[in-house]
Amino acid sequence: MIDVRVGNGFDVHRVGDDPERPMVLGGCVFPGVPGLVGHSDGDAVAHAVADALLGAAGFADIGQQFPDTDPEYAGADSIELLRRVVELVRGDGWSVGNADCSVVCEAPKLAPLREEMQHRLSAAVGAPVSVKGRRPEGLGALGRGEGIVCFASVVITRATAGTSTQTSEVTR
């Protein structure tokens, strides 16, 4: 039998006012745009994918795995944190099928770096990751360019012992 689970992740970060802090999304630096405020590099896309994976496997969320009170994670590369999450999930016997992300922001435009984002995320996850950009059409704080939101969904699978007449148990 195969156990299949779906996880959903969400992350939101405020756009900062430090012109020296880079905007990082999906492991890519977007030049000319102020970076996101966060304890790590603020990569909302990598964070949402990590949270989706953790949730699907039944682990504690990204904030519990990598607390913003721990100086070890100050300025951390979120793609590396995502790799650590994948190791944790795989260590529990899960395989990642795919991930799908929707990024909601007025700026930056994702299209110029979308393929590179997908490549970097897919390499970290070890499975296909798609990224789509969505505009908030000027509505609210996101429409004013004050922040960026990312939603992610993942599918994970694990082979389980038993026959088709047995039901698998939730392990967490």
Residue pairs with C-beta under 8 A, 6 or more apart in sequence:
1 159
1 160
1 161
1 162
1 163
1 164
1 166
1 168
2 157
2 158
2 159
2 160
3 157
3 158
3 159
3 160
3 168
4 97
4 155
4 156
4 157
5 56
5 57
5 94
5 155
5 156
5 157
6 56
6 153
6 154
6 155
6 156
7 51
7 52
7 53
7 54
7 55
7 56
7 57
7 153
7 154
7 156
8 52
8 55
8 151
8 152
8 153
9 47
9 48
9 49
9 50
9 51
9 52
9 53
9 54
9 55
9 150
9 151
9 152
9 153
9 154
10 48
10 51
10 149
10 150
10 151
10 152
11 44
11 45
11 47
11 48
11 51
11 62
11 149
11 150
12 44
12 147
12 148
12 149
12 150
13 36
13 37
13 38
13 42
13 44
13 147
13 148
14 36
14 37
14 146
14 147
15 33
15 34
15 35
15 36
15 37
15 145
15 146
15 147
15 148
16 34
16 35
16 36
16 37
16 42
17 34
18 34
18 35
19 34
21 34
21 35
21 36
21 42
22 29
22 30
22 31
22 35
22 41
23 29
23 30
23 31
23 33
23 34
23 35
23 36
23 108
24 30
24 35
24 36
24 41
24 42
24 43
24 78
25 43
25 44
25 45
25 103
25 108
25 110
25 113
25 117
25 148
25 150
26 43
26 45
26 46
26 101
26 113
26 116
26 117
26 118
26 120
26 121
26 131
27 43
27 46
27 77
27 78
27 79
27 117
27 120
27 121
27 124
28 113
28 116
28 117
28 120
30 108
30 113
32 108
33 107
33 108
35 41
35 42
36 42
36 43
36 44
36 147
36 148
38 68
39 68
39 73
39 74
39 75
39 76
40 47
40 66
40 68
40 73
40 74
40 75
40 76
40 77
40 78
40 81
41 75
41 76
41 77
41 78
42 78
43 78
43 79
44 103
44 148
44 149
44 150
45 101
45 103
45 117
45 121
45 131
45 150
45 152
46 78
46 79
46 81
46 82
46 121
46 124
47 62
47 78
47 81
47 150
48 101
48 150
48 151
48 152
49 82
49 99
49 101
49 121
49 125
49 129
49 152
49 154
50 62
50 65
50 78
50 81
50 82
50 85
51 61
51 62
51 152
52 99
52 152
52 153
52 154
53 85
53 86
53 89
53 96
53 99
53 125
53 154
53 156
54 60
54 61
54 62
54 65
54 85
54 88
54 89
55 61
56 89
56 94
56 154
56 155
56 156
57 88
57 89
57 92
57 94
57 156
57 172
58 170
58 171
58 172
59 65
59 88
59 89
59 92
59 172
62 81
62 85
65 81
65 84
65 85
65 88
66 73
66 76
66 81
67 73
73 81
79 120
79 121
79 124
82 121
82 124
82 125
83 124
86 96
86 124
86 125
86 126
89 96
89 156
90 96
90 126
92 158
92 171
93 158
93 159
94 156
94 157
94 158
95 127
95 156
95 157
95 158
96 125
96 126
96 127
96 154
96 155
96 156
97 127
97 154
97 155
97 156
97 157
98 127
98 128
98 129
98 130
98 154
98 155
99 121
99 125
99 127
99 128
99 129
99 130
99 152
99 153
99 154
100 129
100 130
100 132
100 152
100 153
100 154
101 121
101 129
101 130
101 131
101 132
101 150
101 151
101 152
102 132
102 133
102 134
102 150
102 151
102 152
103 110
103 131
103 132
103 133
103 134
103 148
103 149
103 150
104 134
104 135
104 136
104 142
104 148
104 149
104 150
104 151
105 133
105 134
105 135
105 136
105 142
105 145
105 147
105 148
105 149
106 135
106 136
106 138
106 142
106 143
106 144
106 145
107 145
109 133
110 117
110 131
110 133
111 133
114 131
114 133
117 131
118 128
118 129
118 130
118 131
121 129
121 131
122 128
122 129
136 142
136 143
137 143
138 144
141 147
142 148
142 149
160 168
162 168
